[in-house]
Amino acid sequence: MALSRKHFETLAKIISDIPDCTIKHDVAVDVADFCGDENPFFDRAKFYKAAGLDELGYCSQKPQ
């Protein structure tokens, strides 16, 4: 089964709900690696943004 945009959006939404930035980053990178392997047109930067991260997969919020 090929992954669709809807799958990517759902995965990004789930990741965006992870409160810990380190865990969110680690999960997002692992999922993005998988998605990129499944779909050569997968847009990693767009996925990271949808997951609440910057275009490189890092939390954009400043540490307190």
Secondary structure, 3 states (H helix, E strand, C coil): CCCCHHHHHHHHHHHHCCCCHHHHHHHHHHHHHHHHHHCCCCCHHHHHHHCCECCCCCECCCCC
